[in-house]
């Protein structure tokens, strides 16, 4: 029989086949068997799920069911909400190197009526191993491969007082070469890319009586990275810009910046729980405190205009988040008919980010064009949020075959967001001339949100037989409006400001599903279909963003000059998504297991007004510019609006509509002490939609095959595995930007005086390169993994 999978999707332990929603699980055994070192690799097992961290380490991206998520805009309000040991956590904390994970549950569809925070697309629940109260146990695992990876992680649990108190200590040390992208211009940073992660976790459990259980844990992880942004020659997809100085193709894994990106991350997580049982009921409290400290230094000469010179942006930020949840639920069914959960949830966050941006000023070309001066902008952004909610859920059992459940959550959300420039001048909107100097600390933009929402969930399920269950559900969700940080112009138009903040998002989802357990428990087959409608879904311009007129203040010269710049502006748009999801698992023989999971999601923006590039053919539809426009080109189209707007009907996600994962394992007993095995994992990605506003961003269908073979103990006490990931070395570009640009200022030569050249006020300039930024599939790797486990493990 297939192993039973126990989940906590409905805040109580139950078989996944009894839960009326789509739940994908990744167990501790699968983490080990498939050598999942980085949490983002979970997406290989969960079709339709896309995970990743931002290049500067300040956020993470998690999306599913046909919509995108932009962490740089949405901040703490995720499309998919993450939880670790039942407490909400920032996704960038989870999407690191993994160690000592017990299970991951991916809940698809709107969440929030039962757990923590409202999220429109799903929740991801991460549970770490807890110490055993009666038995010593643990594991040690190590991995090495041919592309610079070393990974050591392990844990040990010890009963301090048998049956009463226990402690478990886990840790990790890992190094790798990130995506193996190196630069063709190693002037300042010629070393290979590098990432080092160190972390540890201490978990304690105390259960002095049958009616009281206490848990607590502390985790710290630190990561340092240096890496480059990969590029390819634009001539690979278009001849509009001609050949590059050095031709770069995707398989070269090259960059053009002379200095790499350097980042540092540190996370401290405290988590604690208490459970009091009485009269067939449980009172449960879950609390957490998170502190993050991140810094990043990255090149701004993305187009590679300057030689032997780099100007950069340094970003430093910190955030704290506190959460508390208390709930009351039954352990024994009330009146033999009801299950219930009621509770309250509280969360507050505080984040501060500082940005220091360099800006070079060059001499006129006739004087050599070298860098004459370097200016700086100092920007500070502050975000404070406070969320409170009260929730309840009731399930009615009608006999042994039918359940009807419904839940409500009332949410209040307050937030304040501000952006401040250290010194700013105000402009006359009529002729764009400088009027008056403003004091230090002028706020460029600010946002205050004070909102509330009632969301709901209702489900009916019926067992036609003990092994065949069908369900139907309707649910709503909510996310506060977002505030995009990054437009630091000191003369913003009303249209420009409207593309930096959105109204609250709401959505309603309808789902119907079938879950079956067949052939005496040897086969599972599940299928579900859904439709979801969004109002004010937060669209964000992808890639390098949208070109606009940016009025930049130069602190050194105390001047304001318009220039062409780009930014990922946002907009609130209507979206509709429909999709199908299926799962098949089969134990063909006692030695052969097969599984297939597939997802199809078709999301569309319906008559949404978005920020766009519409200066080539200004007709209200997005253009795909092969290079940055001149200031005059934009002025002639956008006028005082500074930016263009388009009405579109286009995909709401850059994910492929169809993805699927097939997995197989064959085991053969060589003796009563040693088993041999062969495992395969094949992940298929359908044709990618990419960015609909970029004519050169599309991805053909492809598949990745991972193979594992080795020997192990029949009881799983040890395993030695050889593996090959991306066995056939598939090199596919999965994301492609418009051609990269570099912004700077030039000094116009007005003549010569007694002491030398006489210059006018600096003028802004934009250089368009013959390269575009790309992302691509991970490099092929061959490696060895050894794992030893003992006791309670």
Rosetta blueprint (number, residue, H / E / L):
1 X L
2 X L
3 X L
4 X L
5 X L
6 X E
7 X E
8 X L
9 X L
10 X L
11 X L
12 X L
13 X L
14 X E
15 X E
16 X H
17 X H
18 X H
19 X L
20 X L
21 X L
22 X L
23 X E
24 X E
25 X E
26 X E
27 X E
28 X H
29 X H
30 X H
31 X H
32 X H
33 X H
34 X L
35 X L
36 X L
37 X L
38 X E
39 X H
40 X H
41 X H
42 X H
43 X H
44 X H
45 X L
46 X L
47 X L
48 X L
49 X L
50 X E
51 X E
52 X E
53 X E
54 X L
55 X L
56 X L
57 X L
58 X L
59 X L
60 X E
61 X E
62 X E
63 X E
64 X L
65 X L
66 X L
67 X L
68 X L
69 X L
70 X L
71 X H
72 X H
73 X H
74 X H
75 X L
76 X L
77 X L
78 X L
79 X L
80 X E
81 X E
82 X E
83 X E
84 X E
85 X L
86 X L
87 X E
88 X E
89 X E
90 X L
91 X H
92 X H
93 X H
94 X H
95 X L
96 X L
97 X E
98 X L
99 X L
100 X L
101 X E
102 X E
103 X E
104 X E
105 X E
106 X E
107 X E
108 X E
109 X L
110 X L
111 X E
112 X L
113 X L
114 X L
115 X L
116 X L
117 X L
118 X L
119 X E
120 X L
121 X L
122 X E
123 X E
124 X E
125 X E
126 X E
127 X E
128 X E
129 X L
130 X L
131 X L
132 X L
133 X L
134 X L
135 X L
136 X L
137 X E
138 X E
139 X E
140 X E
141 X E
142 X E
143 X E
144 X E
145 X E
146 X L
147 X L
148 X L
149 X L
150 X E
151 X E
152 X E
153 X E
154 X E
155 X E
156 X E
157 X E
158 X E
159 X E
160 X E
161 X E
162 X L
163 X L
164 X L
165 X E
166 X E
167 X E
168 X E
169 X E
170 X E
171 X E
172 X E
173 X E
174 X E
175 X E
176 X E
177 X L
178 X L
179 X L
180 X L
181 X L
182 X E
183 X E
184 X L
185 X L
186 X L
187 X L
188 X L
189 X L
190 X L
191 X L
192 X L
193 X L
194 X E
195 X E
196 X E
197 X E
198 X E
199 X E
200 X E
201 X E
202 X E
203 X E
204 X E
205 X E
206 X E
207 X E
208 X E
209 X E
210 X L
211 X L
212 X E
213 X E
214 X E
215 X E
216 X E
217 X E
218 X E
219 X E
220 X E
221 X E
222 X E
223 X E
224 X E
225 X E
226 X E
227 X E
228 X L
229 X L
230 X L
231 X E
232 X E
233 X E
234 X H
235 X H
236 X H
237 X L
238 X L
239 X L
240 X L
241 X L
242 X L
243 X L
244 X L
245 X L
246 X L
247 X L
248 X L
249 X L
250 X H
251 X H
252 X H
253 X L
254 X E
255 X E
256 X L
257 X L
258 X L
259 X L
260 X L
261 X E
262 X E
263 X E
264 X E
265 X E
266 X E
267 X E
268 X E
269 X E
270 X E
271 X E
272 X E
273 X E
274 X E
275 X E
276 X E
277 X E
278 X E
279 X L
280 X L
281 X E
282 X E
283 X E
284 X E
285 X E
286 X E
287 X E
288 X E
289 X E
290 X E
291 X E
292 X E
293 X E
294 X E
295 X E
296 X E
297 X E
298 X E
299 X E
300 X L
301 X L
302 X L
303 X L
304 X L
305 X L
306 X L
307 X L
308 X L
309 X L
310 X L
311 X L
312 X E
313 X E
314 X E
315 X E
316 X E
317 X E
318 X E
319 X E
320 X E
321 X E
322 X E
323 X E
324 X E
325 X E
326 X E
327 X E
328 X E
329 X E
330 X E
331 X L
332 X L
333 X L
334 X E
335 X L
336 X L
337 X L
338 X E
339 X E
340 X E
341 X E
342 X E
343 X E
344 X E
345 X E
346 X E
347 X E
348 X E
349 X E
350 X E
351 X E
352 X E
353 X E
354 X E
355 X E
356 X E
357 X E
358 X E
359 X E
360 X E
361 X E
362 X E
363 X L
364 X L
365 X H
366 X H
367 X H
368 X L
369 X L
370 X L
371 X E
372 X E
373 X E
374 X E
375 X E
376 X E
377 X E
378 X E
379 X E
380 X E
381 X E
382 X E
383 X E
384 X E
385 X E
386 X E
387 X E
388 X E
389 X E
390 X E
391 X E
392 X E
393 X E
394 X E
395 X E
396 X E
397 X E
398 X E
399 X L
400 X L
401 X L
402 X E
403 X E
404 X E
405 X E
406 X E
407 X E
408 X E
409 X E
410 X E
411 X E
412 X E
413 X E
414 X E
415 X E
416 X E
417 X E
418 X E
419 X E
420 X E
421 X E
422 X L
423 X L
424 X L
425 X E
426 X E
427 X E
428 X L
429 X L
430 X L
431 X L
432 X L
433 X L
434 X E
435 X E
436 X E
437 X E
438 X L
439 X L
440 X L
441 X L
442 X E
443 X E
444 X E
445 X E
446 X E
447 X E
448 X E
449 X E
450 X E
451 X E
452 X E
453 X E
454 X E
455 X E
456 X E
457 X E
458 X E
459 X E
460 X E
461 X E
462 X E
463 X E
464 X E
465 X E
466 X L
467 X L
468 X E
469 X E
470 X E
471 X E
472 X E
473 X E
474 X E
475 X E
476 X E
477 X E
478 X E
479 X E
480 X L
481 X L
482 X L
483 X E
484 X L
485 X L
486 X L
487 X L
488 X L
489 X L
490 X L
491 X L
492 X L
493 X L
494 X H
495 X H
496 X H
497 X H
498 X H
499 X L
500 X L
501 X E
502 X L
503 X L
504 X L
505 X E
506 X E
507 X E
508 X E
509 X E
510 X E
511 X E
512 X E
513 X E
514 X E
515 X E
516 X E
517 X E
518 X E
519 X H
520 X H
521 X H
522 X L
523 X E
524 X E
525 X E
526 X E
527 X E
528 X E
529 X E
530 X E
531 X E
532 X E
533 X E
534 X E
535 X E
536 X E
537 X E
538 X E
539 X E
540 X E
541 X L
542 X L
543 X L
544 X L
545 X L
546 X E
547 X E
548 X E
549 X E
550 X E
551 X E
552 X E
553 X E
554 X E
555 X L
556 X L
557 X L
558 X L
559 X E
560 X E
561 X E
562 X E
563 X E
564 X E
565 X E
566 X E
567 X E
568 X L
569 X L
570 X E
571 X E
572 X E
573 X E
574 X E
575 X E
576 X E
577 X E
578 X E
579 X E
580 X E
581 X E
582 X E
583 X E
584 X E
585 X E
586 X E
587 X E
588 X L
589 X L
590 X L
591 X L
592 X E
593 X E
594 X E
595 X E
596 X E
597 X E
598 X E
599 X E
600 X E
601 X E
602 X E
603 X E
604 X E
605 X E
606 X E
607 X E
608 X E
609 X E
610 X E
611 X E
612 X E
613 X L
614 X L
615 X L
616 X L
617 X L
618 X L
619 X L
620 X L
621 X L
622 X L
623 X L
624 X L
625 X L
626 X L
627 X L
628 X L
629 X L
630 X L
631 X H
632 X H
633 X H
634 X H
635 X H
636 X H
637 X H
638 X H
639 X H
640 X H
641 X H
642 X L
643 X L
644 X E
645 X E
646 X E
647 X E
648 X E
649 X E
650 X E
651 X E
652 X L
653 X L
654 X L
655 X L
656 X L
657 X L
658 X E
659 X E
660 X E
661 X E
662 X E
663 X E
664 X E
665 X E
666 X E
667 X E
668 X E
669 X E
670 X L
671 X L
672 X L
673 X L
674 X L
675 X E
676 X E
677 X E
678 X E
679 X E
680 X E
681 X E
682 X E
683 X E
684 X E
685 X E
686 X L
687 X L
688 X E
689 X L
690 X L
691 X L
692 X L
693 X L
694 X L
695 X L
696 X L
697 X L
698 X L
699 X E
700 X L
701 X L
702 X E
703 X E
704 X E
705 X E
706 X E
707 X E
708 X E
709 X E
710 X E
711 X E
712 X E
713 X L
714 X L
715 X L
716 X L
717 X L
718 X E
719 X E
720 X E
721 X E
722 X E
723 X E
724 X E
725 X E
726 X L
727 X L
728 X L
729 X L
730 X L
731 X L
732 X L
733 X E
734 X E
735 X E
736 X E
737 X E
738 X E
739 X E
740 X E
741 X E
742 X E
743 X E
744 X E
745 X E
746 X E
747 X L
748 X L
749 X E
750 X E
751 X E
752 X E
753 X E
754 X L
755 X L
756 X E
757 X E
758 X E
759 X E
760 X L
761 X L
762 X L
763 X E
764 X E
765 X E
766 X E
767 X E
768 X E
769 X E
770 X E
771 X E
772 X E
773 X E
774 X E
775 X E
776 X E
777 X L
778 X L
779 X L
780 X L
781 X E
782 X E
783 X E
784 X E
785 X E
786 X E
787 X E
788 X E
789 X E
790 X E
791 X E
792 X L
793 X L
